[in-house]
Amino acid sequence: MFKHVPITAAITGLIAVALPVEAPAARVATAGQLTCKDAAKLQFPAERKMRKAFKKECKQAYKASRATAAAH
């Protein structure tokens, strides 16, 4: 009986490594979607006022593109 325990544990470990569990946030990040807030932080890492202005413009552009897509 004890001979089967290490074999079973090894097989279970291989299966666990082969089947990765992904978090929903990880799927969003790998899909290439970037929020306006994250894009602003990348563009202006040290300037808070510029980030706020960039985020505002980004949101306006996003809403305009959504309205155009909904109209078609």
C-alpha positions as CSV (number, residue, x, y, z in Angstrom):
1,M,0.0,0.0,0.0
2,F,2.8,2.5,0.9
3,K,4.5,1.8,-2.4
4,H,1.5,3.3,-4.3
5,V,1.5,6.5,-2.3
6,P,4.7,8.1,-3.8
7,I,3.6,7.1,-7.3
8,T,0.2,8.6,-6.8
9,A,1.6,11.7,-5.4
10,A,4.0,12.1,-8.3
11,I,1.2,11.7,-10.8
12,T,-1.0,14.1,-9.0
13,G,1.8,16.7,-9.0
14,L,2.4,16.3,-12.7
15,I,-1.2,16.8,-13.4
16,A,-1.4,19.9,-11.2
17,V,1.6,21.4,-13.0
18,A,0.1,20.6,-16.4
19,L,-3.2,22.3,-15.7
20,P,-2.5,25.9,-14.7
21,V,-5.3,27.8,-12.9
22,E,-5.8,31.3,-14.2
23,A,-7.3,34.2,-12.3
24,P,-9.8,36.4,-14.2
25,A,-7.5,39.4,-13.8
26,A,-4.7,37.4,-15.5
27,R,-6.9,36.6,-18.4
28,V,-7.8,40.3,-18.9
29,A,-4.1,41.3,-18.7
30,T,-3.1,38.7,-21.3
31,A,-5.9,39.7,-23.6
32,G,-4.2,43.0,-24.2
33,Q,-6.9,45.2,-22.7
34,L,-5.5,48.2,-20.9
35,T,-7.6,50.6,-18.8
36,C,-7.3,54.3,-19.2
37,K,-5.9,54.5,-15.6
38,D,-3.2,51.9,-16.4
39,A,-2.3,53.6,-19.7
40,A,-2.0,57.0,-18.0
41,K,0.3,55.5,-15.4
42,L,2.5,54.0,-18.1
43,Q,2.6,57.3,-20.1
44,F,3.2,59.6,-17.1
45,P,4.6,57.7,-14.1
46,A,5.6,60.7,-12.0
47,E,3.2,63.5,-13.0
48,R,-0.2,63.2,-11.3
49,K,-1.9,66.1,-13.1
50,M,-0.8,64.8,-16.5
51,R,-2.2,61.4,-15.7
52,K,-5.5,62.9,-14.7
53,A,-5.7,64.8,-18.0
54,F,-4.6,61.8,-20.0
55,K,-7.2,59.6,-18.3
56,K,-10.0,62.1,-18.9
57,E,-9.1,62.3,-22.7
58,C,-8.9,58.5,-22.9
59,K,-12.3,58.0,-21.3
60,Q,-13.8,60.6,-23.7
61,A,-12.3,58.8,-26.7
62,Y,-13.5,55.4,-25.4
63,K,-17.0,56.6,-24.9
64,A,-17.0,58.2,-28.4
65,S,-15.8,55.0,-30.0
66,R,-18.5,53.0,-28.1
67,A,-21.2,55.4,-29.3
68,T,-19.9,55.2,-32.9
69,A,-19.9,51.4,-32.7
70,A,-23.4,51.3,-31.3
71,A,-24.7,53.5,-34.1
72,H,-23.6,51.1,-36.8
